[in-house]
Amino acid sequence: MPTSLRENLLNLWDRYAQCEACQLHRYRRIAIRSVGNNVGPLVVFIVDRLEPQDLYRGQILQGDQQNVLEVLLSFLKRDYRDYYYVSPVACPTRWLHTIDDLVPLPKVPEVKSCSSRVLSEIGYLQPHVVVACGQSAVKCALPQKTPQVIMSAGSMFPMSVPGHHVPYHVPVMVTNSLHTLGRLPESEQAELWHETCQHIDSAIGVAEQLHQLQGESHVRSDP
């Protein structure tokens, strides 16, 4: 009997709950799972850092970054629940002593050690577009030639995901960190929020166009 998508994801998460490929496993009390629509999402978001609430609840986007995403998507008349969200690492990057502690960004070797988990998730889901929010997310999606967010926000780059037989290719939209977006001084927020909103809108638009073309291709190929 073929393994279902949900079973593949559960097996993957269980495997990484035991992972010791990098030093971050020393800080792990519970592995941090991805969240969102795992039934054919058109877009997968990679967020660049974990939050204290994520570490205590075992799922990403349990704090301020979720609020930022919901606001951005509500501007676009989109439902937050339609998409899938993943972090570059599945373990804390330090010990936390209070819920107010800042979780540091993962380092390049740590992102590299966990990249096969992210690539596997994307390979299982096969979205039409990936949105990389922040520099660590971009490192995860584009490890070979990693563009700088400050220079490349709003641009798309090709990402190759290993498949069962051939690589799965997906475009990656580079945009700003959700964590940074939520913590900027009010005088700086409006322009960056508007810019990030445009990037996400463009990424979703491309995903919807690709989805439509795929549907038309299937119709033409039917006998």
Residue pairs with C-beta under 8 A, 6 or more apart in sequence:
3 11
5 38
5 39
5 124
5 125
6 38
8 124
9 34
9 38
9 121
9 124
12 117
12 120
12 121
12 124
13 31
13 33
13 34
13 90
16 31
16 90
16 114
16 117
17 28
17 30
17 31
17 90
19 25
19 31
19 90
19 91
19 113
19 114
19 117
21 113
21 114
22 109
22 110
22 113
22 114
23 110
24 89
24 91
24 92
24 93
24 106
24 110
24 113
24 114
25 91
27 91
27 92
27 93
27 94
27 95
28 90
28 91
28 92
29 55
29 92
30 55
30 58
31 58
31 90
31 91
32 50
32 54
32 55
32 58
32 59
32 60
32 87
32 89
32 90
32 91
32 92
33 58
33 59
33 60
33 90
34 59
34 60
34 84
34 85
34 86
34 87
34 121
35 59
35 60
35 61
35 84
35 85
36 45
36 81
36 83
36 84
36 85
37 81
37 82
37 83
37 84
38 84
38 125
40 125
40 126
41 82
41 83
41 84
41 125
41 127
42 82
42 83
42 127
42 128
42 129
42 204
42 207
42 208
42 211
43 83
43 84
43 127
43 128
43 129
43 130
43 131
43 203
43 204
43 207
44 83
44 84
44 85
44 86
44 121
44 122
44 125
44 127
44 129
44 130
44 131
45 69
45 83
45 84
45 85
45 86
45 130
45 131
45 133
46 85
46 86
46 87
46 88
46 118
46 130
46 131
46 132
46 133
46 137
46 140
46 141
47 60
47 61
47 65
47 85
47 86
47 87
47 133
47 134
47 137
47 178
47 179
48 88
48 105
48 132
48 133
48 134
48 135
48 136
48 137
48 138
48 177
48 178
48 179
49 65
49 87
49 93
49 103
49 104
49 105
49 106
49 134
49 136
49 177
49 179
50 60
50 87
50 89
50 92
50 93
50 103
51 60
51 62
51 63
51 64
51 65
51 103
51 179
52 63
52 96
52 98
52 99
52 100
52 101
52 103
53 62
53 63
53 99
54 60
54 61
54 62
54 63
54 87
54 103
55 92
55 96
55 103
56 62
56 99
60 85
60 86
60 87
61 69
61 85
64 178
64 179
64 182
64 183
65 178
65 179
65 182
66 80
67 182
68 178
68 181
68 182
69 80
69 85
69 178
70 80
72 193
72 196
72 197
72 200
73 79
73 80
73 83
73 200
74 80
75 197
76 197
76 200
76 201
76 204
78 204
84 121
84 125
84 127
86 118
86 121
86 122
88 106
88 110
88 111
88 114
88 115
88 118
88 136
88 137
88 139
88 140
89 106
89 110
89 111
89 114
90 114
90 117
91 114
92 103
93 103
93 104
93 105
93 106
93 107
93 110
94 101
94 103
94 104
96 103
105 135
105 136
106 114
106 136
108 139
111 136
111 139
111 140
111 143
112 143
114 140
115 140
115 143
118 140
118 141
119 161
119 162
122 130
122 159
122 161
122 168
122 170
123 161
123 162
123 163
123 168
126 168
126 170
127 170
127 207
128 170
128 171
128 206
128 207
128 208
128 210
128 211
128 214
129 170
129 171
129 172
129 173
129 203
129 204
129 206
129 207
129 210
130 141
130 159
130 170
130 171
130 172
130 173
131 172
131 173
131 175
131 199
131 200
131 203
132 138
132 140
132 141
132 142
132 172
132 173
132 174
132 175
133 175
133 176
133 177
133 178
134 149
134 176
134 177
134 178
134 179
134 180
135 148
135 149
135 177
137 177
138 146
138 147
138 149
138 152
138 172
138 174
139 146
141 157
141 159
141 172
142 157
142 159
142 172
147 155
147 157
147 174
149 174
149 175
149 176
149 177
152 174
153 174
153 175
153 176
153 195
153 196
153 199
154 173
154 174
154 175
154 195
154 198
154 199
154 202
155 173
155 174
156 171
156 172
156 173
156 174
156 203
156 206
157 171
157 172
157 174
158 169
158 170
158 171
158 172
159 169
159 170
159 171
159 172
160 167
160 168
160 169
161 167
161 168
161 169
161 170
162 168
171 206
173 199
173 200
173 202
173 203
173 206
174 199
175 196
175 199
175 200
175 203
176 192
176 195
176 196
176 199
181 189
181 192
181 193
181 196
184 192
